[in-house]
């Protein structure tokens, strides 16, 4: 069982890069596979989640040449995928299995999609139900509520669907299915979720239009889209989040993170941290593949508690574990509400984060849709947590958040079950050690 030991005592100093955005990498691999011609996807995320999506497209007949820095995707066009020889394993990726289900619902062959133990516990009915309304034939455990999912590709029809939750995975699965459906699909969400799929559609000139929180897309285009000579994936803000929080709460820190995606639908963590008093600057702003990008500089600062309500949840959903670390050492109370979606992630993140941080001395009251965190800090300084022997519960974001929490303690902290970090940020520990370099 892999474990990680975090030794506190030094500030974080230096300039780093983080992996390419995980969400964008999944989508880029799928859309370049459906393009006409050869695309080059650079600075992509090499975490296991994204590599499983690459393997899935290879199993569907797409040639993809891999190097550490670039994917060379030989697109087969909108109707060029072929039936795989066996089940497709999506590993730990909820994004991968849900988007692939939408993609495969309109094909003319049979596919089985599965994943690890965590994926087989996560809700799939939220995509299966609307896809069935489009005419898809999908079977699965508990009537399609749970993976594995058996997808018998069908001729799809357009749908008018109002999602009960703001979820980029639901929206994107339906958008991909709508490409293969007859007629114009209308997909509405209660609040705008992350819009990486729409931005990549624009990048590839895939026609759609937006009316408020509703997307309209005409299916079965007569002509597909052309390959991308070069599609650069921005750095993942969710990966940068650990160092943004770490540099803020550890005195004397000064960290710059290069080329991070700052999509407005993803910057909830930055908004919340700055409202708590964080010293964060966005510099060298630019655009890559339709996505806004910037270098992020963070200096240590005293934090105070805030209220985080439902409107901020879609923009902050993946960053809540490490945001709770910031709240635990801030001055005053942080109240998180409307975040029940956290209970169906890789772990029940409300329960696991509450339990692990409370074991480190944090004061947290768990609520059905969030938590109340009573920070340990004062007006003069951020607080310190206690050394503990933590456990990730198989959740990569919990594991990395506990590593940042361990920087505030007075003695080394050991975190068990950290192999899951490979799913999104294989070089996390090396990057953290780089910022803690004792040769300074």
N, C-alpha and C positions, 0 to 999 in steps of 0.2 A: 504494500500500500504506500503510494507516494506521499511524502510530507514535505512541508516547507518550514524552515526556521527563520524568523525575522528578528534581527538584533537591532534594537533602537539606539539612539544616542547621537546621531548626526543629522544635520540638515540635508535637504535635497537641493543639489546644485547642478546645473548643466543644461544642455540642449539635446533633445532626443526626438526620435520618430516613433510612431506607433503603427500597428498593422493597418492595412487598407480596410476600409469600412466593410464590416461583415454583411450588413443588409444590402449594400450596393453590389458587393461581389456576387452574392447569390443571383441577383436580378441581372447583372451584366452577363454572367455565364449563360443564363437561360436565353436572353434576348440575342446574344451573339450567336448562339447555337441555331436560332431560328432565322438569322440573317442570311442574305445571299452573298457568299464570299468569305474571305478570311479576315478575322478581326484580331487585334492585339490588345489584350487587357493587361495593363501594367500596374504595379504597386498594389496588387490584389491581396486579400487576406488569405494567409496560408494556414489558418486554423482548421482543425478537423471538420468543423461544420461545413465550411465552404469547400473543402476538398471532397467531402462526401457528395456535394452537389455536382462538382466536376466529374466524379466517378459515375454519378447517375446519368449525366448527359452522354458520357462515353458508352455506358451500357445501352443507351437509346440510339447508338449508331453515329454519334458525333465524334470526329477526330479532334482531340485537344492536346496540343504539345505543351508540356509544362517546364518552366524553369523557375528558379527562386523569385525572379522579378517579374515574370511575364507569362501569360497564357496566350497561346496562339490557337484560336478557335476557328475551325473550318466549318462555317455555317452551312446548314443543309436546306435552308429555306423554310417557309412556314409549314409545309406539309412533308418535310423530309425525315422526321423521326421514324425509328423502326422498333419493333417489339423486342424487349430485352430477353435474354436467355433464362433469367431467373429473377427472384425478388430483388428489389433495390433497397439497400440499407442506407437510411438517411442519418444514422448515428444519433446524435443528441440535438439535431436541428429542427426546431419547430417551424422556422421559416422554410427550410428546405422541403420538408414533407408536405406542408400546406401549399406552397407555390407549385410544387411538382404535381400535386393532386389536381389543381386547377388546370395546369398545362396538359395533363394526360387525359382529362375528362373528355376532351373533344377529339382524341386520336382514334384511329380505326384498329386498335389492338388492345391487348390485355396486359395489365401491369399490376404487380403487388408492391406496395410501399410499406416499409417497416422501419424500426429504429431501435434505440436502446431501451432499457427499462423505464427511464424517465419519459421518453417520447410515447411509450405505450400506455402511460398514465394520463397524458395530456389530452384536453378536449378537442376532438376532430369534428364533432357534430356541427359546429359553427360554420365550417366550410362545406361539409357533406350535404347539409339540408338545402342551401341555396343551389349547389351544383346539381342536386337531384331535381330541383325545380326547373333547371335548364335542360333536363333530359338525360343527365349523366346516370350511369349505372355503377353504383359504388356499394360494396359490401364491406363490413368490418365488424369487429367485436362490439357487442352491445348495440347492434343495429346500426353500426357506422359511427358510433360515438367515440370509439377508441381504435387505434392502430393495432395490428396491421390493417391496411386498407387495400381491397382488391378493386381495381378500376378497370371496367370494361368500356373502352372508349365508345362514345355514341355520337350521333348527329345532334348537336346542341341547338337550342333556340335561345333568343335573347331573353333577358330577365329584367324586371324592375324590382329592385331589392333594397330595403332599408335595413342596414346592419344595426343590431341592438347595442353594439359596442364600437368605439373608435379603435379599429385594429387595422394596421397596415397589412398584416398577413391575410386577413379575410378579404380586404379590398383588392390586394394584389392577386390572390388566387382567382377571384372572380374576373378581374381584368384580363388575366391570361386566358381563362376559359372563354371570355367574351370574344377574343380574337377569332375563335373557331366556331362561333355561334351565328345563326342566321338572324339578321335584324339588328336593331340598336338596343344595347343594354344600358340601363340606368342604375347606377350603384350609389347609394347614399349612406353616409355615416353621421352619427350625432355630432361629432366634432372632427376637425381635420386631424387625421393621423399622419405619420411621416409619409412624405410624398416622393420617395425615391423612384418608385415605379413610374409615376407620371413624368418625372424629370427625364428618365431614360427613354420613355416613349417620345418625348419632345426631341431628345438627342438623336434618336433614330428616325424622326419624322413619321412616327406612328400616329395617325389622326385620332384625336379625341377632343372633347371640350368639357369645360367645368362650368357648372351653375351652382354657386355656393359650395355646399358640401356634397353635391351630386356630380358624378362623372358620367358622361355619355360617350359610348364607343360603338362604332359600327363594325360588325363582325365580318369575317371572311373577305378581307381586302383582296382585290384582284391582283395587285402587285405587292409583294412583301417589301422589306426594307434592306438597304445595302449595309454591308459590313462596315465596321469602324476601323480605319487604319490604325488609330491609337486611342484607346479609352483609358484614361488615368483615374484610378480609384483614390479618392481622398482618404486621409487618415481617419480612423474610427474614433469619433468623439466618445463613444462608450468605453473604449480602451484608454483614451486620454483622461477620462474622468477620474481614474484612480490616482493619477499623478497631480491632477488639478486639486483634488481634495488633500492629498498628501502634502503638497507644497504649501497649501493654505494653512494647515493645522500644525505643521512642524516649524518651530521658530527658526528664523534665519534662512529660510528656503527661498530659492529663486530659480524657477524652471521655465524653459521655453520648449514647447512641443510644436514641431514643424508640420505644416501642410495638413491641418485637421479640417474635416468637413464641418461647416457651421450652418448647415441647412436650418432655416427658421423652425421647421417642425421637429428638430432634434435638440435645440439649445436650451431646453428647460433647466438642465443642470446649471448652466452658466447663469441664467436668470435668477435661479434660486440662490446659488452661492453668492452672487453679487448683492442680492437683497439681504443676505446674512452678514455682509460686510467684507466679502472676499476682494482681494486686489488682483483683478484679471484684466488683461489687455489683449485685444485682437489686433494684430498687426499684419502688414503685407497681404491684404485681402485680394482675392482673385477668384477665378472660376475654372473648374475642371469638369468636363463631361456634363455640363449643365448644373453642377453643384457649386455653391459658394464655399470657398476654402480660405483659411487664414492660419497664421502662426499664433499660438496662444502663449502669452507670458503670464506666469503666476508667481506672486510673492506672498510670503506668509502674512497673515492678518488675523485679528481677533474676530470671532464670529458670535452672532446672537441668533436665537431661535426665531422661526417664522411659521406662518400657516401656509400649508400647501394643499390646495383644494382640487376638485375634479378637473378644472379647466387646464391645469398644468400636467396632469397625469400622462396624456399621450406623448408629450414632448420629453418626458423624464422617466418613462417606465423602466428602462433598462439600467438606469443609474441610481435607483433608490437604495440598493444595498450600501453603496459607498456614501451616498448622501446621508444615510442614517449614521454613519461613522462621524461625519461632520457635525450632525445634530447632537450626537452623544457627548462631544467635547465642547460644544458651544455654550454660551451663557443663555440661560432662560429655556423656554419651552418651544419645541417644534411639534406642530400638529399636522399629521398627514391623513387626509380623508379622500374617499372616492377612488381608492387604489385597490379594489378587490381583485383586479386583474393580476396583481402580484401573487395571488394564491395559486395560479395555474401556470407558473413559469417552470423552469427546470426543477425548482423546489417550491414549496409554499414560502415565498420570500418574506412574507410578514412574520410567519412563525419562526423560520430558521434564523433570520437576522435578529429578531427579538431575543431568541434563546441564546444565541452565540454572543451578542453584545452584552446582554445581562450577565452572562458568565464572566465577562471582563469588567463588571462593575457599573455598566450603564444602567440608567433608570428609564425603563420603557414599559408602557402599558399597551398591550395588544388590543386592537379593535377589529371588528369584522371586516372593515374596509380600509384599514390603515393602522396607525399607532400614534401614541403621544410619547415624545422623547423629552425627558427633563435633563437638559444639558448639565455637564459637570463643570463648565467654565465659569469664569468671573469676568467682571468688566475689565480687568487687567490682563487676563491671559486665558487661552483655551485650556480645558481640563485635560487630565491624563486618565487613561483606562488602566486596568490591572492586567498583569500577565496571566494568561490562561492557556489551556490546551484546547484549541479550537478544532472544529470539524466543518468541512464544506458542504456536507449533505449531497455531494455530487454536483454541486452548482458552481460553475466557474466564477460567476460574479460574486457569490458569497465568499469563495476562497480568496479572491484578490482583495475584496473589501476587508476581510479579516487581516490580511497582510498589512494594509494601510493602518488599520486600527492598532496593530502590533507596534508600529513606529512610535506610538504615544506612550507606551508602557515603560517601566523602569528596568525590565529584564527581558531576555529573549522569549518570544511566543512561538509555539509549535502549532502548525495547522495540518491536520490529517486530510486524506482523500483529495489531494491537489492535482491528480492527473487530469481532472476535468478542465484545468486551465488550458490544456492543449486545444480545446474546442474553439477558442477564440484568440488566444494570445500566447503562443508557445514560448516567446522570449520575455515574458513578463518579469520573471525573477532576475534575469540578466539585466534588463533595462532598469529595474529598481536598484540593483547593485551599482550600476553605472552612475546613477544619481547620488548614491551614498558613498561613492569611491573614497576609501579611507586614506588614499595617497594625497588627498588635498591638504 
